[in-house]
């Protein structure tokens, strides 16, 4: 069977950072917003309950260090 629609595959890498300084879901949203502003980030999902964030990104466009700087710039620490 032939389909006219191809499923878009995302090329990239996933990383999970442990965090400190989160107190509520607004903190998690602030981190997600800061990370999604970084060129090359495809998705950021932060859980304040787990104190971690999972980031899907293109390693050709950004790095772990740049992601950490974005988190720190939002006022949180990467452990």
N, CA, C and O of each residue as an XYZ file, in Angstrom:
316
protein
N       0.836     -1.173      0.000
C       0.000      0.000      0.000
C       0.889      1.248      0.000
O       1.871      1.320      0.739
N       0.546      2.192     -0.808
C       1.319      3.419     -0.956
C       0.601      4.562     -0.249
O      -0.606      4.742     -0.414
N       1.336      5.321      0.525
C       0.754      6.467      1.225
C       1.328      7.752      0.660
O       2.525      7.850      0.391
N       0.472      8.721      0.485
C       0.924     10.023     -0.007
C       1.584     10.847      1.099
O       2.276     11.828      0.827
N       1.364     10.442      2.327
C       1.903     11.182      3.462
C       3.022     10.397      4.106
O       2.868      9.220      4.432
N       4.142     11.054      4.284
C       5.269     10.439      4.974
C       5.304     10.968      6.390
O       5.078     12.153      6.635
N       5.587     10.084      7.307
C       5.741     10.521      8.689
C       7.088     11.226      8.807
O       8.125     10.698      8.405
N       7.043     12.417      9.361
C       8.256     13.205      9.530
C       9.088     12.603     10.657
O       8.600     12.443     11.775
N      10.320     12.277     10.370
C      11.201     11.738     11.400
C      12.119     12.858     11.888
O      12.680     13.621     11.103
N      12.246     12.923     13.172
C      13.091     13.955     13.780
C      14.476     13.371     14.000
O      14.641     12.352     14.671
N      15.449     14.025     13.432
C      16.837     13.624     13.624
C      17.387     14.417     14.791
O      17.196     15.630     14.874
N      18.058     13.743     15.675
C      18.642     14.484     16.773
C      19.033     13.601     17.933
O      19.241     12.396     17.799
N      19.124     14.242     19.059
C      19.608     13.604     20.271
C      18.693     14.007     21.421
O      18.115     15.094     21.421
N      18.571     13.117     22.398
C      17.830     13.424     23.623
C      18.811     13.465     24.784
O      19.768     12.692     24.833
N      18.563     14.372     25.713
C      19.372     14.459     26.932
C      18.436     14.771     28.093
O      17.455     15.496     27.934
N      18.746     14.221     29.251
C      17.983     14.500     30.465
C      18.916     15.185     31.455
O      19.999     14.685     31.760
N      18.475     16.340     31.952
C      19.233     17.075     32.956
C      18.473     17.033     34.271
O      17.265     17.269     34.298
N      19.172     16.735     35.364
C      18.618     16.861     36.712
C      18.743     18.329     37.109
O      19.747     18.976     36.809
N      17.725     18.848     37.780
C      17.659     20.272     38.077
C      17.424     20.535     39.558
O      16.989     19.653     40.298
N      17.717     21.760     39.977
C      17.327     22.202     41.318
C      16.767     23.614     41.206
O      17.062     24.353     40.268
N      15.944     23.964     42.201
C      15.352     25.296     42.215
C      13.925     25.339     41.717
O      13.320     26.411     41.684
N      13.363     24.194     41.325
C      11.985     24.159     40.844
C      11.031     24.040     42.029
O      11.279     23.281     42.966
N       9.931     24.805     41.975
C       8.961     24.784     43.063
C       7.546     24.481     42.595
O       6.699     24.089     43.397
N       7.279     24.661     41.291
C       5.904     24.482     40.810
C       5.910     24.255     39.303
O       6.961     24.258     38.662
N       4.715     24.059     38.752
C       4.613     23.818     37.311
C       4.998     25.060     36.500
O       5.420     24.937     35.350
N       4.858     26.236     37.078
C       5.295     27.455     36.378
C       6.805     27.460     36.180
O       7.303     27.951     35.167
N       7.529     26.912     37.148
C       8.983     26.788     37.008
C       9.304     25.899     35.807
O      10.167     26.224     34.992
N       8.598     24.779     35.712
C       8.823     23.855     34.602
C       8.518     24.520     33.265
O       9.246     24.331     32.291
N       7.441     25.299     33.223
C       7.090     25.993     31.978
C       8.142     27.027     31.608
O       8.444     27.209     30.428
N       8.698     27.701     32.595
C       9.744     28.696     32.329
C      10.971     28.034     31.706
O      11.570     28.575     30.776
N      11.338     26.869     32.219
C      12.484     26.138     31.667
C      12.190     25.675     30.249
O      13.026     25.825     29.358
N      10.995     25.111     30.033
C      10.622     24.670     28.684
C      10.688     25.832     27.693
O      11.220     25.689     26.592
N      10.146     26.977     28.091
C      10.155     28.149     27.203
C      11.576     28.605     26.902
O      11.895     28.925     25.757
N      12.425     28.638     27.911
C      13.813     29.068     27.703
C      14.538     28.110     26.758
O      15.274     28.544     25.871
N      14.328     26.811     26.952
C      14.999     25.824     26.100
C      14.480     25.867     24.668
O      15.258     25.734     23.724
N      13.183     26.050     24.500
C      12.612     26.048     23.157
C      12.998     27.282     22.354
O      12.784     27.322     21.142
N      13.563     28.291     23.014
C      14.088     29.468     22.316
C      15.482     29.201     21.728
O      15.947     29.955     20.873
N      16.138     28.146     22.177
C      17.479     27.820     21.691
C      17.359     27.195     20.304
O      16.604     26.243     20.106
N      18.110     27.737     19.346
C      18.101     27.204     17.987
C      18.532     25.738     17.997
O      19.579     25.397     18.548
N      17.735     24.889     17.397
C      18.054     23.468     17.325
C      17.271     22.613     18.303
O      17.258     21.389     18.176
N      16.611     23.242     19.291
C      15.800     22.470     20.235
C      14.468     22.147     19.567
O      13.765     23.032     19.079
N      14.140     20.858     19.558
C      12.902     20.411     18.941
C      11.785     20.292     19.963
O      10.621     20.551     19.655
N      12.147     19.893     21.197
C      11.148     19.753     22.249
C      11.841     19.751     23.604
O      12.945     19.226     23.753
N      11.181     20.341     24.580
C      11.655     20.303     25.965
C      10.465     19.957     26.847
O       9.403     20.572     26.750
N      10.655     18.967     27.708
C       9.596     18.548     28.626
C      10.198     18.501     30.025
O      11.065     17.676     30.311
N       9.729     19.394     30.891
C      10.271     19.499     32.233
C       9.233     19.055     33.253
O       8.059     19.416     33.162
N       9.679     18.274     34.216
C       8.833     17.826     35.320
C       9.381     18.408     36.616
O      10.490     18.075     37.034
N       8.597     19.282     37.251
C       9.078     19.830     38.530
C       9.025     18.758     39.611
O       9.838     18.790     40.535
N       8.090     17.806     39.524
C       7.995     16.737     40.524
C       9.234     15.841     40.509
O       9.692     15.385     41.557
N       9.775     15.592     39.305
C      10.979     14.768     39.169
C      12.248     15.607     39.207
O      13.351     15.071     39.317
N      12.092     16.919     39.115
C      13.219     17.852     39.065
C      14.172     17.498     37.928
O      15.384     17.387     38.117
N      13.584     17.321     36.730
C      14.402     17.024     35.558
C      13.731     17.549     34.296
O      12.527     17.805     34.264
N      14.539     17.698     33.272
C      14.025     18.087     31.970
C      14.608     17.169     30.905
O      15.780     16.798     30.968
N      13.790     16.807     29.935
C      14.234     16.008     28.793
C      14.169     16.911     27.577
O      13.135     17.513     27.288
N      15.288     16.999     26.868
C      15.393     17.893     25.724
C      15.748     17.089     24.482
O      16.711     16.322     24.481
N      14.964     17.271     23.427
C      15.277     16.697     22.117
C      15.838     17.833     21.273
O      15.211     18.883     21.135
N      17.025     17.616     20.709
C      17.684     18.709     19.988
C      18.553     18.182     18.863
O      18.876     16.996     18.800
N      18.922     19.098     17.976
C      19.820     18.808     16.862
C      21.236     19.167     17.298
O      21.544     20.347     17.469
N      22.104     18.169     17.481
C      23.460     18.453     17.954
C      24.310     19.231     16.945
O      25.396     19.700     17.285
N      23.828     19.368     15.720
C      24.551     20.172     14.730
C      24.292     21.663     14.945
O      25.038     22.509     14.453
N      23.214     21.977     15.695
C      22.840     23.373     15.887
C      23.092     23.890     17.300
O      23.222     25.097     17.501
N      23.163     22.987     18.282
C      23.388     23.414     19.665
C      24.107     22.309     20.431
O      24.327     21.217     19.907
N      24.464     22.603     21.658
C      25.246     21.657     22.461
C      24.648     21.521     23.857
O      23.766     22.286     24.248
N      25.140     20.539     24.596
C      24.718     20.365     25.986
C      25.008     21.629     26.783
O      24.193     22.053     27.602
N      26.165     22.227     26.543
C      26.549     23.437     27.280
C      25.590     24.596     26.997
O      25.232     25.340     27.911
N      25.183     24.749     25.764
C      24.239     25.820     25.410
C      22.891     25.579     26.082
O      22.244     26.527     26.527
N      22.466     24.323     26.157
C      21.210     23.994     26.829
C      21.306     24.304     28.321
O      20.370     24.848     28.905
N      22.423     23.961     28.929
C      22.634     24.257     30.351
C      22.612     25.766     30.598
O      22.047     26.226     31.590
N      23.226     26.532     29.698
C      23.231     27.997     29.842
C      21.803     28.552     29.776
O      21.468     29.487     30.503
N      20.971     27.985     28.918
C      19.579     28.447     28.804
C      18.823     28.174     30.106
O      18.050     29.015     30.564
N      19.044     27.006     30.698
C      18.389     26.653     31.967
C      18.865     27.599     33.069
O      18.058     28.104     33.850
N      20.167     27.835     33.130
C      20.727     28.719     34.144
C      20.253     30.156     33.929
O      20.026     30.891     34.890
N      20.108     30.543     32.689
C      19.619     31.895     32.364
C      18.178     32.102     32.818
O      17.758     33.231     33.070
N      17.422     31.010     32.923
C      16.049     31.086     33.415
C      15.989     31.088     34.941
O      14.917     31.228     35.530
N      17.164     30.930     35.582
C      17.224     31.010     37.033
C      17.272     29.682     37.780
O      17.009     29.637     38.982
N      17.607     28.598     37.075
C      17.626     27.266     37.694
C      19.011     26.654     37.537
O      19.797     27.070     36.686
N      19.298     25.654     38.375
C      20.615     25.023     38.338
C      20.521     23.622     37.751
O      19.567     22.884     37.996
N      21.544     23.277     36.966
C      21.687     21.929     36.432
C      22.629     21.185     37.363
O      23.728     21.658     37.653
N      22.205     20.039     37.822
C      23.028     19.249     38.763
C      23.953     18.301     38.007
O      24.717     17.560     38.625
